[in-house]
Amino acid sequence: MKNPSVAFYKKLILISIALLILLPVSASIYLLIENRSLKARQVFANNQPDDVVTVSATQLEPNNVVKDKPVLSYQMLYPDFRSDFFGFKNDLVSNKTVFITFDDGPSSGTSKVLDILRKESVPATFFVNGKSNPFLTAQLSKIVSEGHTLGMHSYTHRYNVIYASMENFLDDFNRNFLYIKNATGAAPQILRFPGGSINIFNIGTYQSLIAEMLRRGFIYYDWNVSAGDAIPGATTQSIIDNVLHGVHLCWGPAFVLFHDNGSANLNEALPVILETLKREGYEFKRIDNSVKPPMFIYPD
């Protein structure tokens, strides 16, 4: 007669062997199924645009979205940060038109620049930053009252912050938008990107930034002539030469970049530039969003 304890241990050994075989096989089958499921979800995710959420029509303004259509999440930020655009009127601009523009103001030199423009009867466009100084902020109303255009140029002008993300960009420009609107009672319709529409800080995101601002109705303006007035070592004569040479090279309207930074060289050069171009038959106009803008060329 067999010893019962030996039979028991044989069964226990067989069961243990079976478990050692079945458990890994079962785990392998489970992992295979889960892996296929994950791959399917990954393919779906890769086919969606970055930073996408799906919303219903009741979550946005009625005309902004079709029900259940995917919407970029940042498009829902600052719904009042928008403008109206009705198209360009190119027939109002000739090849001998010059648009004088000033970046980075208002500054302690804004009043002097306005005095020169008033004396020469020349309209201009000021792309301004945000300023906490009440005296400087008061210059915005003066710019508008004297017949010039105000455009946005960011609130902080801090490239590394503004271009860190779409959310940062929209937050900064929305502050700039409200700053101008609160100071003058009129909302700006145009902008100039800090550093231009394409620069080393936004080289990977400029297309999205441009598309979003255009979607909101804002027209952006680069330039095709630079005064070089903010370059270290700039002189009165170098500013004059840069502008006159640049304007003469333009095949169409000239959009001249100056900086409203209180420069004595600028104050000396500006009257000479304006008077010279007048004698040569050029006319001066201010920018509004009906003016077709110069735009930097997208790199391949």
Stockholm file with secondary structure:
# STOCKHOLM 1.0

chainA/1-300         MKNPSVAFYKKLILISIALLILLPVSASIYLLIENRSLKARQVFANNQPDDVVTVSATQLEPNNVVKDKPVLSYQMLYPDFRSDFFGFKNDLVSNKTVFITFDDGPSSGTSKVLDILRKESVPATFFVNGKSNPFLTAQLSKIVSEGHTLGMHSYTHRYNVIYASMENFLDDFNRNFLYIKNATGAAPQILRFPGGSINIFNIGTYQSLIAEMLRRGFIYYDWNVSAGDAIPGATTQSIIDNVLHGVHLCWGPAFVLFHDNGSANLNEALPVILETLKREGYEFKRIDNSVKPPMFIYPD
#=GR chainA/1-300 SS CCCHHHHHHHHHHHHHHHHHHHHHHHHHHHHHHHHHHHHHHHHHHHTSCSSEEECCGGGSCTTTCCTTCEEEGGGGSCTTCCCCCCCCCGGGCCTTEEEEEEEEECCTTHHHHHHHHHHHTCCCEEEECCCCCHHHHHHHHHHHHTTCEEEECCSSCCHHHHTTCHHHHHHHHHHHHHHHHHHHSSCCCEECCTTCSSCTTTTTTHHHHHHHHHHTTCEECCCSEECCTTSTTCCHHHHHHHHHHHHHHCSSCEEEEEECSCCHHHHHHHHHHHHHHHHTTCEECCCCTTSCCCCCCCCC
#=GC SS_cons         CCCHHHHHHHHHHHHHHHHHHHHHHHHHHHHHHHHHHHHHHHHHHHTSCSSEEECCGGGSCTTTCCTTCEEEGGGGSCTTCCCCCCCCCGGGCCTTEEEEEEEEECCTTHHHHHHHHHHHTCCCEEEECCCCCHHHHHHHHHHHHTTCEEEECCSSCCHHHHTTCHHHHHHHHHHHHHHHHHHHSSCCCEECCTTCSSCTTTTTTHHHHHHHHHHTTCEECCCSEECCTTSTTCCHHHHHHHHHHHHHHCSSCEEEEEECSCCHHHHHHHHHHHHHHHHTTCEECCCCTTSCCCCCCCCC
//
